[in-house]
Amino acid sequence: MNDIPKSAALRHPEKAHRPDNPIQRKPDWIRVKAPGSPEYLATRTLMRELKLNTVCEEAACPNIGECWKQKHATVMILGATCTRACAFCNVATGKPDKLDPHEPEHVATAVGKLGLHHVVITSVDRDDLDDGGADHFVRTIKAIRAAAPNTTIEVLTPDFLRKTGAIEAVVAARPDVYNHNLETVPRLYPTIRPGARYFASLQLLARVKQIDPSMFTKSGLMVGLGEQVGEIHQVMDDMRAADVDFITIGQYLQPTPKHAAIAEFVPPDQFAEYKRTAQGKGFLLAACSPLTRSSHHAGEDFANLRAAREAELAKTR
């Protein structure tokens, strides 16, 4: 067994002694160009100047070149170190730093400088905080509203497990979209998402709709981890029972040899089948492709989401 590289060991100390899972060669349909456009470099420089983290970088998103070329960055608040150790995730694990009290204002500044019409705000898990970081989400939403009142806001929050009042606080801040990813099927939670609970995450999505039925909700899944098609269909049914509006499904890509192995590269025609099935089950919108990620094309998707709701409402008039 090869030793884990020093940089990866520092980033993922809990994975350092796991056996290696060789990284498979990617099929042609999920290869992307290396980033390097002037717009990409300008976006990276801005993030550094404002001391902001992005999930695009921290999670090694394959779409970073495309998104940053369009100056679309998904900001990751609450620091860059997560208190969880999910088997699929490339975000660093460990003891988090103290919260930056100026981070909400820095996010708002970035939104203004990038000229964003729609912004996605996500975070690491912060189990060490009494509210899981909910107040920081609220402060960030308010800062963006003050600096860029015409920008629509999507939040992608942690599960706020055992953090009483956290969900309610974020919903009360009125983001335009509330996203929380289920990530995988219930059977795989113990190995893929061991710090989370499937039905707690599902209940979070249902709770958002209970508080504010008009708020758009969204959730995503990775495939290629060993799940069965029927299990994905069951998760779709669970999401619809929670009144989730928008589902995203993309291919899991293994960040390092110490992360969960890829069981298969799901072919594009299977993603097309997932999309047809999701539409048949009543989702307002379904984005399903190998390179689909929660925040990929989020602005365009939000416009389509609103149009789909208007079309549904028109049928009842």
N, C-alpha and C positions, 0 to 999 in steps of 0.2 A: 504494500500500500504506500502510495506517495504521500509525503507530508503536505498538508494544506499550505499554500503560499502564505508568507507572513502577513501581507495586506489583508487577505481573506480571513486569516486567523484572528486578526484584530477586529475585523468587521463582524465575524460570526464565531465568537469563542465557543459557543455551545455546540457548534458543528465540527470543531477541529478534530475530534477523535472518531468521527463517523467514517465508515468505509467509503471509498470513492465510488460514485456512480458516473461512469464515463459519459461525456457529453456527446450526443449523437450529431452527425452531420445533418444540417437542415435541408429539407427539400426545397426545390426551386421556388415553390409558391410562397415561402415565407422569408426569403432573403431580401435584405434591404441595403440601400447604399449607406456608406459611412457618412456621418454628418460633417459639415464643413462649410456651409454657405455663409456669406457675410451676415445674413440675418440671424443664423444660428449663433455665430460668434458674438454678435451684438446682444442677443438675448442672454447668453451665458455671462457676458461682462456685466450686464445690468443686475443679474441675480447675485453676482459676487459683490458688486458695489453696495447692494442693499442687505447683504448678509442673509439672503433667503435660500432655503433649500427647495428643491423640486423633486417630485416623485419621478419625474422623467429621468433624472440622473441617478437618484438613489436606488430606484428599482430597476435600473438598466432597461428602460422601455425601448423596444425596437423602433418605435415611431418618432423618436426624439428629433431626428434630422428633418423629417417632414413637418412636424408641428412647430419646431423652433424657427424653421424657415419662414413660417407664417406668423411668427412672434406669439405663438400660443404655448404658454407654459403652465403646468399644473403645480401650484405652490403647495409645499408640504410644511405645515406649521407645527408648533410644539417641539421643535428641535429635529435632529437627524438620527436620534437613537431610540429604538423601540424597546418596550419592556416585554414584548412577546418574541417568540422564536419560531415562527411558522416555517414549515419545511420548504415552501416554494419561494419565499420572499428574500430579496437581496438587500433590503434595508438593514442597516447595522443594528445589532442587538446589544444591550448592556444597560448600565445605569445612566439615565438621561441627565443632561445638564439642566440648570435652572431655566425657567421660561424667560425669554427675552420680552420685556414689557413693551418694547417699541415694535415688535414684529407686526402687529395688526396695521400700524401706520405704514410700515415699510411695504407690506403687501398692497395696501391701497395706492401707494406711490408707484409701484410696479405696474399695477393695473392701468393707471393713468398714462404712464410713459409708453407702455406697449399699445395703448389705444384699444384695449379689449372691450368687445361688446358682450362677451360672456366669459366668465372666469370660473375655474374649478379649484376649490380649496379642499385639500385633504390633510391628513396628519399621520404621525406614528401613533401607536397605542401608548397611552400614558396611565398605566394601572397604578402608578405611584401617586397620582393626584387625586384629591378627594372627589372631584367632579369629572375625572378622566380627561380634562382639558376642554370641557363644554364652554366655560366662560371665555376661553381664548377664541373659540369659534365665534361666539357671539360678538366679542369685541372686534374681530376681523371683519365680520359681516357689516357691522355698524360703520367701521372705518371706510370700507369700500363704498357703502351707500352715501356717506358724506362726501367722499372725494369724486366718485363717479356714479351719480344717481341713475344714469341710464344703462349701466352695466348689469346684466342679469348674473345671478350668483348660484352656483351649484356647489353643494358641500358633499364630500365623500368622507363620512365619519367612521371612527372605530365603533365597536359594538357597545361601548359604555357599560360593560358588564358589571353589575352590582353597584352602579353609580346612580343613586336615586335622584331623579329630577333632571338629569343631564339631557335626555332626549327632549323633554319638554322645553328646556331652556333654548336649545338650538332651534326647535320649530318656532318658538315665539319670536325669534329674530327674523323670521320670514325669508329664508333662502327661497329661490325660485324652484330648485330641485334638491331633493334630499336623497342621496345615494348611500347605500351601504351594501357591500358585496357579500353574498353568501359564499362565493369562491369555489366551492365544490359540493359534492353530494354528501349526505349525512354519513354514509358508511366510511368515508375517507377522512372525516374530521379528526379522529384520534391520531392519525399519522401526518396529515397535511396541515391541519389547523388546530393543534392540540390545546392551545390556550383559549379557544373559543367554544361556543355551544351553538349548534345549528338552530335549535328552536328559539334560543335567546335572540339570535340575529334576525330570524324570521319575525319574532314578536316586535323587534324594534321597528321593522318596516310597517307592520300592522299598526303599531302605536302612533307612528307619524300620521297615518291616515285617520286614525281615531281623533287625534287632536285637531287636524286641519284637513278635511276631505278634499280641499281644492289644491293642496300641494302635490306637485308631481313627485313620484317616488321611482327609484331606479335601483337595479341590482345586477351584479355580474357574476359570471361563472368562467372558470378555466376548464378546458377539456384536454385530454391526453394524459391524464394521471391514473388511468385504470378504471374510470367510471364506465357504466353501461348506458346505452342509449335510453333504455327505460327509466333509469335513475334520473337522467336529465329531464325527461318528460315529467317525472313525479315532482322534481324541484320546480318546474314551470307551474304545475298545478298548485303547489304550496305558495309560490309567489302570487299567483292570481287570487288565491284565497285571502292573501294579505293585501289585495288590491294594488299590487305593484304595477306601475304603468309601462315601464321600459326595462327590457332585459338586454344585456350584452353578453356575448359568448365569444371567447377567443382561445387560441392555442396556448397552453402552458409552455414556456421556454425555460430551460434549466440554467440558472445563473452561474453556478460553479459545480465542480464534481461532488461537493459536500451537500448539495441540495437534493431534493426529491428527484428521482429519475423520471424521464419521460417514458411513459408506457407505449405511446404511439403518437405519430403525427397525424392528426385527424384530417382527412382530405377535404378540399373545398366543397365537394358535393354534399358531404355530411353537414357542413355548416349551412348550406342552402336548405337542407331538410329541416334543420333546427329552426331556421327563420320561418319557414312555412308553418311548422308546428306551433311556434310561438304566436304567430299571427292568428292561427286558427283557435288558439286558446284565449284570445281576447286582449293581448297586450296592445297598447296604443302604438308602440314602436319596438322593433327588435333589430339589433345590430349584431350580426353573426358572421364572422370571417376569421381566418387564421390570425390576422394581425389586429383584430378588434381588441381594444382596451377600454376601460371605463371612461377615460377622458378623451379618447380619440374622436375628433370631429364633434366635440361636445356642443359647440355653438350651433352648428348646422343641425345637429340632432335635436337641440332644444327648440329651434324654429319648427322642425317637423313634428315635434311632440305637441306643441301648441296647436298646430294646424290639424293634427289628428284628433285632438280633443274637440276643437271647434266643429269638425266634421261629424263627430259622434253626437255632440249636442244638437246639431242641426237636424239630425234624424228624429229627435224627440219633440221638436217644435211644431 
